[in-house]
Amino acid sequence: MAELVYPPVIGIARTMFKALDLRFDIKGTENVPQRGGAVLVSNHIGYLDFVFCGLTARPAKRLVRFMAKESVFRHKVSGPLMRAMKHIPVDRAAGMDAYKHALKSLRSGEIIGVFPEATISRSFTLKNFKSGAARLAQEAGVPLLPMALWGTQRLWTKGQKRALGRHHFPITMRVGEPMEADPTEPSDTLTERLRGRVQELLEAAQRAYPVRPKGPDDTWWVPAHLGGTAPTPDEALALDRGR
């Protein structure tokens, strides 16, 4: 079936990124398989992360179908676009339908994008991973593709104003080598290995990030353990519970 919506949306996104003068540093795109199913797994620090993650598959000429919360599909603007791009709605109260949808897509050779932290990390550190990504890869017989991104939180994230002007923000992304999803390995164990790999990639992206805060008022996007003023993981958890 022809892709009538996804490619033009990618074109619009790239035009927007050029207008914002974003500075991309992407490594590891050769690890994205050119054919066959895979589960792309990333950390989650900003509202636009799925757009950036999808860019890593462009050199392989692949389109990523992301699993996203069902409310995004109800929005009058994003909803029709998300459905036309064949992304997968996730109802957190009844997630089995989304799981079966993703499984079918993987078996048909699609790349499925998953944020296993489930929600944006306000601390910009890795939260615990849900096991769904690992279980999908094991059941579908496809690899896990770990990646990490950094800098996207500066554009638009929880608790901060959008900064979609021409700020020249760097965006750093690292894609790791595919991980085999052995169906005999306990999914919780595989999930922890996956999380460890994403953590390594996140630290690599942070080390490569070319700028530091400009001053005391610009430290909010740096994790507390790196000397910034982002909430600690415990503080972020309390904020999420309080909504």
C-alpha positions, -999 to +999 in steps of 0.1 A: +000+000+000+014+034-010+026+057+018+007+089+010+010+107+043+042+096+061+068+108+036+053+143+033+051+146+071+088+137+073+095+164+047+076+189+067+094+179+099+128+183+082+118+217+069+108+227+104+141+215+118+160+234+092+140+266+100+149+260+137+185+255+127+188+224+147+223+209+147+221+171+144+248+146+155+235+111+146+256+080+148+248+043+144+221+046+116+239+017+099+225-005+127+189+000+114+180-031+094+171-024+058+144-051+058+125-071+083+109-064+116+126-048+146+116-030+179+133+004+181+136+014+218+146+048+230+147+070+261+119+096+264+127+132+274+105+154+252+072+156+233+089+155+199+110+124+205+091+101+182+098+125+153+136+125+160+137+088+166+121+082+132+149+102+115+174+075+124+156+051+101+158+074+070+192+062+058+178+027+057+147+039+039+125+026+067+094+041+083+089+035+120+054+029+134+053+042+170+032+030+199+017+061+214-009+069+240-045+067+227-053+104+236-029+116+208-052+098+183-082+116+196-068+150+189-085+167+159-051+175+142-027+148+153-052+120+153-059+117+116-021+121+109-011+094+134-037+070+119-026+077+084+010+071+093-001+037+108+011+044+143-004+023+170-027+037+197-022+024+232-050+024+257-031+019+290-062+004+307-065-022+280-031-026+262-036-061+247-051-048+215-021-025+209+003-054+217-014-077+192-014-049+166+023-043+171+030-080+170+012-084+137+031-054+123+065-068+134+057-102+118+049-084+086+083-068+086+076-034+101+099-015+126+079-006+157+090+023+179+086+019+217+093+042+246+095+016+274+095+043+302+059+049+291+060+086+299+085+115+296+112+114+322+111+147+340+145+140+355+160+133+321+174+101+335+162+066+326+131+054+344+123+017+349+115+000+316+082-018+310+088-053+296+065-050+266+093-041+241+113-072+250+082-095+250+072-082+215+107-088+201+108-123+216+074-133+204+078-119+169+114-133+166+129-099+157+158-079+172+157-050+196+173-019+184+184+003+213+190+041+209+192+072+229+187+109+222+197+140+240+189+177+236+153+172+225+141+182+260+153+218+253+126+221+226+095+209+244+091+188+275+070+185+306+068+215+329+087+238+305+076+263+279+081+254+243+113+268+227+105+263+190+124+294+179+157+296+161+179+287+191+204+265+172+199+237+196+221+206+191+203+172+189+225+142+196+213+106+188+231+073+191+218+040+177+232+008+191+238-026+175+207-048+173+202-071+203+189-106+198+157-113+217+162-149+227+127-163+235+142-186+262+156-156+282+132-143+309+117-111+296+125-092+328+162-101+324+162-091+287+145-058+297+172-050+322+199-058+296+181-035+271+179-007+297+216-011+304+224-007+267+201+024+264+219+038+294+253+034+278+240+051+246+225+079+266+257+085+285+276+085+251+251+111+237+255+133+268+293+131+266+292+141+229+267+170+234+286+201+223+272+228+246+267+234+283+242+256+302+247+293+295+242+303+331+223+296+363+189+301+345+198+276+319+205+245+340+170+230+341+176+206+312+207+190+328+201+161+352+208+167+389+235+140+390+254+160+362+251+192+382+219+206+367+186+216+383+163+191+367+142+172+393+159+141+408+142+108+399+124+108+433+112+144+428+101+136+392+081+106+405+063+129+430+056+154+403+041+127+380+019+114+408+007+149+416+001+156+378 
